[in-house]
Amino acid sequence: MKSNVRRWAALAGAMLMLSGASVLLSGAPAPGQERDARAGRGEQVWVSQGCYGCHLIGKFGTPIGPELSRVGAKYEASYLRRWLRDPESVRPTAHMPKLELSPEEIDSLAVYLASLK
């Protein structure tokens, strides 16, 4: 069952990319919110690592895992770094797999997610 869900998520993500969906999800920051370069790289990591296969940000992605459009309103980058490094160590019942990300990718992705408010 899980393999079918993952195949469907990958197919849905590929269809979004082929249909001309923008790779850059959030575009310019909202007035009053500065967007740092790490957040921009984190957004690229989100796409290149296929996070959209299980998560939504805005209307881009697949609603298998939690919706992340406002995750930064709930969690700070430091918490998100720990989560991305090893989800199970933060919450033993986590369904998210441990990702193979470099420390730089983890930092950028955490900063990007924390910017989503």
N, C-alpha and C positions, 0 to 999 in steps of 0.2 A: 504493500500500500504506500509506504513512504517513498519508494523509488518512483512510483507513478506520480505522486505529488511533486517530487523534485523534477521529473521529466516535464510535467505540465508547467511548472514554474519556469524552467529554462526555456521552454517553447514560448510561453507568454512573454518573457523578457525579450527573446529574440524577435518576436512579432512586433513588440513595441519599438525596438530599435530599427527594424526594417520599415516600419510604417512612418518613419521620419520623426519619431519622438525625440525631443531635445535631450542631449546627453547632460547638459547643464540644467539642473532641476529648478533651482531657486532664482537664478539670474542675479540681478543687482540686489543688494541688501535693502531692507525697508529703511525709510528715513530714520535717522538716529541710531541705526545699527551699523557698526563698522564690520566689514567682513575681512578677516585676516587671510593671508595667502595660504596658511595651513588649512583653513576651512575649504578653500577652493580645491586644494589637493585632496582633501578628505572626500569631497563630493566626487572627484574622479575615482578615488578608491572604491567608494560605494557602488559606482557603476562598473568599474573594471573587475571587481571581485564578485559581482553578481548578487549583491545584497538585495536588489530589487526582486530577486527570485522568490523571496519570502516576505519582504516588507514593502510597505507603501510609504512614499513621501509625496504628499500632494496626491496627484492622480497617477503617479508613475510607480509601477511595481505590482506586486501580487499580495493579496491579503491573507497570507498563510500565517505569518508571525505578527507581532504587534505593529501597529501603524506608528510611524516615527515622525510625523510632520511637526510635532511639538514636544519631542522628547527632551529638548534642551530646557524647557520650562520646568521639567521634573527632576532632571539629573544634571550635575556639573560634569565638566570634562574629566576631572580626576576619577569620578566613579565610572564613567564610560570607558576610560582607559583600562581600569581593572576588569570591567566586564568583557571588553573586547580581547584582552589578553587571555582570559580563562573564565568563561561564563559560569561553569560549574563550581568554581571556587567561590564565586560571589553568591550563587544560589544553586545548591545541590540538585534541585529539581528542574533546572533549566533545560529546555528542549533545544537550545541553540548549540550547535557544535563549536568546538574550539577551532578558531580560524588560524590559518597559517599566514600571518601578517608580520611584516617587519616592524620593529619599534617605531620607525618613522610613519609607516602606514597606520599603525594603531593611534599614534598621536594625532595625525591629520584627520583621521576618521572621527576620533573622539571630539576634536575641536569643531568639526563640521556638524556632528550630531548635536553638540551642546549649543550651537548657534541657531538651531531650529526651535523657535519659541512662538 
